[in-house]
Amino acid sequence: MRAEWTKLRTLPSSWWLLLAVIALTVAVGGAAAAAVTTDQCYPTPAACQEDTVKLSLTGVWVGQAAVAVLGVLAMSGEYGTGTIRAALTAVPRRERLLIAKAAVVGALALVTGALGVLGSLLVGRLVLPGNGFTAEAGYPPLSLADGPTLRAAVGSTLYLGLIALLALGIAALVRDTAGAITTVLTLLYVFPVLVALVSSEKWRERLQEWGPASAGTAVQATRNLDALPIGPWPGLGVLALYAAAALLTGGLALRLRDA
């Protein structure tokens, strides 16, 4: 783990990607919060039933791309430079190498994700009241003291950590940087596009339940939970299964194939 931490912290790209996670998450979340007002709500602002917590966390949808690239590069970068041979010589038990990478990458993603999520909620707390989302209108200020808001914040942080592990596992399987990034981003962003194209309501709900991103981000919802295709924690569980499957498959490939 110390070796994996040294590898990541000595690469400038790692810090740029981590900064990008925070910046994108906060900036996009703030822009989304600033773009919505209660002016069009009829007859009262409360009639909008806007989920202000999920709205403020919109940036997670963009920040996950930078997290995914970080997870991919942690593995595929060594294949690209050939240093994977030295790593496997130093650590012959290949599953131990992958576990160490997963621990370091996952921890970095969690810390960075937490900063981005907290920043997004802070920006939302400051911006939303000016757009009419006040306590008097039925929208109390965003606060981690509120149970659903805390769940959304913790769940969003875990979501970003799981995305990093998913990307790491796919990179161990694919090995190629471009191929792994393409595969991860396809998994994250194609399912929502398919949902928009499918006319069947039954299949639309199934795709939302099965898609790693659409299911995982259900943990951000704090209102109208009964209308969700999948519950908050079960949705995050779907993403966890994707990440576990990717790591297990990638670990098996790492063990069976030559470096």
C-alpha positions as CSV (number, residue, x, y, z in Angstrom):
1,M,0.0,0.0,0.0
2,R,2.9,2.4,0.7
3,A,4.3,1.6,-2.7
4,E,0.9,2.2,-4.4
5,W,0.5,5.5,-2.5
6,T,4.0,6.6,-3.6
7,K,3.1,5.8,-7.3
8,L,-0.1,7.8,-7.2
9,R,1.2,10.8,-5.3
10,T,4.2,11.2,-7.5
11,L,2.2,11.4,-10.6
12,P,1.0,15.0,-11.5
13,S,-2.0,13.5,-13.3
14,S,-3.3,12.1,-10.1
15,W,-3.5,15.4,-8.4
16,W,-5.0,17.1,-11.4
17,L,-7.7,14.4,-11.6
18,L,-8.5,14.7,-7.9
19,L,-8.8,18.5,-8.2
20,A,-11.0,18.0,-11.2
21,V,-13.3,15.8,-9.2
22,I,-13.8,18.5,-6.6
23,A,-14.0,21.3,-9.1
24,L,-16.5,19.6,-11.4
25,T,-18.7,18.3,-8.6
26,V,-18.9,21.7,-6.9
27,A,-19.1,23.8,-10.1
28,V,-21.8,21.7,-11.9
29,G,-23.8,21.3,-8.7
30,G,-23.7,25.1,-8.0
31,A,-24.7,25.8,-11.6
32,A,-27.6,23.4,-11.4
33,A,-28.8,25.0,-8.1
34,A,-28.5,28.5,-9.5
35,A,-30.4,27.6,-12.7
36,V,-33.6,26.5,-10.9
37,T,-36.1,28.9,-9.3
38,T,-39.6,28.7,-7.8
39,D,-41.0,31.3,-10.1
40,Q,-42.8,28.8,-12.3
41,C,-44.2,26.8,-9.4
42,Y,-48.0,26.9,-9.2
43,P,-49.8,27.7,-7.0
44,T,-47.1,27.8,-4.3
45,P,-43.3,27.2,-4.4
46,A,-43.9,24.0,-2.4
47,A,-45.9,22.6,-5.4
48,C,-42.6,22.1,-7.3
49,Q,-41.6,19.3,-5.0
50,E,-38.0,20.0,-6.1
51,D,-35.4,17.7,-4.5
52,T,-32.9,20.4,-3.6
53,V,-30.4,18.0,-2.2
54,K,-30.2,15.9,-5.3
55,L,-30.2,19.1,-7.4
56,S,-27.1,20.4,-5.4
57,L,-25.4,17.0,-6.0
58,T,-25.9,17.1,-9.8
59,G,-22.1,17.6,-10.1
60,V,-21.4,14.1,-9.0
61,W,-22.7,13.0,-12.4
62,V,-19.8,14.8,-14.0
63,G,-17.2,14.4,-11.4
64,Q,-17.5,10.6,-11.7
65,A,-15.7,10.8,-15.0
66,A,-12.5,12.1,-13.4
67,V,-12.8,9.5,-10.7
68,A,-13.1,6.8,-13.4
69,V,-10.0,8.0,-15.2
70,L,-8.0,8.0,-11.9
71,G,-9.1,4.4,-11.3
72,V,-8.1,3.3,-14.8
73,L,-4.7,5.0,-14.8
74,A,-3.8,3.5,-11.5
75,M,-3.7,0.1,-13.3
76,S,-3.4,0.7,-17.0
77,G,-0.7,3.3,-16.6
78,E,1.7,0.6,-15.4
79,Y,0.9,-1.6,-18.4
80,G,1.6,1.3,-20.7
81,T,5.0,2.1,-19.2
82,G,6.0,-1.6,-18.6
83,T,6.5,-1.0,-14.9
84,I,3.9,-3.6,-14.1
85,R,6.6,-6.2,-14.5
86,A,8.7,-4.6,-11.7
87,A,5.6,-4.3,-9.5
88,L,4.7,-8.0,-10.0
89,T,8.3,-9.0,-9.3
90,A,8.2,-7.1,-6.0
91,V,4.8,-8.5,-5.2
92,P,4.5,-12.0,-6.7
93,R,1.0,-12.5,-5.2
94,R,-0.9,-10.6,-7.7
95,E,-4.2,-10.4,-5.8
96,R,-2.3,-8.6,-3.0
97,L,-1.1,-6.0,-5.6
98,L,-4.7,-5.4,-6.8
99,I,-6.0,-5.2,-3.2
100,A,-3.4,-2.6,-2.4
101,K,-4.3,-0.6,-5.5
102,A,-8.0,-0.8,-4.6
103,A,-7.4,0.4,-1.1
104,V,-5.3,3.4,-2.1
105,V,-7.5,4.4,-5.0
106,G,-10.7,3.9,-3.1
107,A,-9.5,5.9,-0.1
108,L,-8.4,8.8,-2.4
109,A,-11.7,8.7,-4.2
110,L,-13.6,8.7,-0.9
111,V,-11.7,11.7,0.6
112,T,-11.9,13.7,-2.6
113,G,-15.5,12.8,-3.1
114,A,-16.4,13.9,0.4
115,L,-14.8,17.3,-0.2
116,G,-16.7,17.7,-3.5
117,V,-20.0,16.6,-1.9
118,L,-19.7,18.9,1.1
119,G,-18.7,21.7,-1.2
120,S,-21.8,21.1,-3.4
121,L,-24.1,21.1,-0.4
122,L,-22.6,24.3,1.0
123,V,-23.0,26.0,-2.4
124,G,-26.6,24.8,-2.6
125,R,-27.3,26.0,1.0
126,L,-26.0,29.5,0.0
127,V,-27.6,29.7,-3.5
128,L,-31.0,28.0,-3.2
129,P,-32.7,30.5,-0.8
130,G,-32.0,33.3,-3.2
131,N,-34.0,31.3,-5.8
132,G,-37.1,31.0,-3.6
133,F,-36.2,27.7,-2.0
134,T,-36.7,29.0,1.6
135,A,-37.9,27.4,4.8
136,E,-41.1,29.4,4.5
137,A,-41.7,27.8,1.0
138,G,-41.2,24.3,2.3
139,Y,-37.5,23.9,1.6
140,P,-35.4,24.1,4.8
141,P,-31.7,24.9,4.4
142,L,-29.5,22.0,3.4
143,S,-28.0,20.5,6.5
144,L,-26.2,17.3,7.4
145,A,-28.3,17.2,10.6
146,D,-31.2,16.2,8.3
147,G,-31.3,12.4,8.0
148,P,-32.1,12.2,4.3
149,T,-29.5,14.8,3.4
150,L,-26.8,13.0,5.4
151,R,-27.7,9.8,3.7
152,A,-27.5,11.5,0.3
153,A,-24.1,13.0,1.2
154,V,-22.6,9.7,2.6
155,G,-24.1,7.7,-0.3
156,S,-22.7,10.1,-2.9
157,T,-19.3,9.8,-1.4
158,L,-19.5,6.0,-1.4
159,Y,-20.8,6.2,-5.0
160,L,-17.6,8.0,-6.2
161,G,-15.5,5.5,-4.3
162,L,-17.2,2.6,-6.0
163,I,-16.8,4.2,-9.4
164,A,-13.1,4.3,-8.8
165,L,-13.0,0.6,-7.9
166,L,-15.2,-0.3,-10.9
167,A,-12.7,1.5,-13.1
168,L,-9.7,-0.1,-11.5
169,G,-11.2,-3.6,-12.0
170,I,-12.0,-2.9,-15.7
171,A,-8.5,-1.6,-16.2
172,A,-7.0,-4.8,-14.8
173,L,-9.1,-6.8,-17.2
174,V,-8.7,-4.6,-20.3
175,R,-5.2,-3.3,-19.6
176,D,-5.4,-0.7,-22.3
177,T,-6.0,2.9,-21.1
178,A,-8.2,4.1,-23.9
179,G,-10.2,0.8,-24.0
180,A,-10.7,0.8,-20.2
181,I,-11.8,4.4,-20.1
182,T,-14.2,3.9,-23.0
183,T,-15.7,0.8,-21.3
184,V,-16.2,2.6,-18.0
185,L,-17.7,5.7,-19.5
186,T,-20.0,3.6,-21.7
187,L,-21.3,1.8,-18.6
188,L,-21.8,5.1,-16.8
189,Y,-23.4,7.2,-19.5
190,V,-25.0,4.9,-22.1
191,F,-27.7,3.4,-19.8
192,P,-29.4,6.8,-19.2
193,V,-29.4,7.4,-23.0
194,L,-31.0,4.0,-23.5
195,V,-33.6,4.9,-20.9
196,A,-34.5,8.0,-22.9
197,L,-34.8,5.9,-26.2
198,V,-36.8,3.0,-24.9
199,S,-40.6,3.5,-25.2
200,S,-41.6,0.6,-22.9
201,E,-42.2,1.8,-19.4
202,K,-41.3,-1.6,-18.0
203,W,-38.0,-1.8,-19.8
204,R,-37.3,1.9,-18.9
205,E,-37.6,1.1,-15.3
206,R,-35.4,-2.1,-15.6
207,L,-32.6,-0.2,-17.3
208,Q,-32.7,2.4,-14.5
209,E,-32.6,-0.4,-12.0
210,W,-29.7,-2.2,-13.8
211,G,-27.6,0.7,-14.9
212,P,-24.6,1.3,-12.5
213,A,-25.0,5.1,-12.6
214,S,-28.8,5.4,-12.6
215,A,-29.1,2.9,-9.8
216,G,-26.3,4.3,-7.8
217,T,-27.4,7.9,-7.9
218,A,-30.7,6.9,-6.4
219,V,-29.0,7.3,-3.1
220,Q,-29.1,11.1,-3.6
221,A,-32.9,11.3,-3.6
222,T,-34.6,12.7,-0.5
223,R,-38.1,13.3,-1.8
224,N,-40.7,11.1,-3.6
225,L,-38.8,7.9,-2.8
226,D,-41.8,5.8,-3.7
227,A,-41.6,7.0,-7.3
228,L,-38.0,5.8,-7.7
229,P,-37.4,2.6,-9.8
230,I,-35.1,1.4,-7.1
231,G,-34.5,2.5,-3.5
232,P,-31.5,4.6,-2.4
233,W,-29.4,1.9,-0.7
234,P,-30.4,-1.0,-3.0
235,G,-29.5,1.3,-5.9
236,L,-26.0,1.8,-4.4
237,G,-25.9,-1.9,-3.8
238,V,-26.3,-2.5,-7.6
239,L,-23.2,-0.3,-8.2
240,A,-21.3,-2.2,-5.5
241,L,-22.1,-5.4,-7.3
242,Y,-20.7,-4.0,-10.5
243,A,-17.5,-2.9,-8.8
244,A,-17.1,-6.3,-7.0
245,A,-17.6,-8.1,-10.3
246,A,-15.1,-5.9,-12.1
247,L,-12.5,-6.4,-9.4
248,L,-13.0,-10.1,-9.2
249,T,-12.8,-10.5,-13.0
250,G,-9.9,-8.2,-13.3
251,G,-8.1,-10.0,-10.4
252,L,-8.7,-13.3,-12.1
253,A,-7.3,-12.0,-15.4
254,L,-4.3,-10.5,-13.6
255,R,-3.5,-13.8,-12.0
256,L,-4.0,-16.0,-15.1
257,R,-2.4,-13.9,-17.8
258,D,1.2,-12.9,-18.2
259,A,2.2,-9.4,-17.3
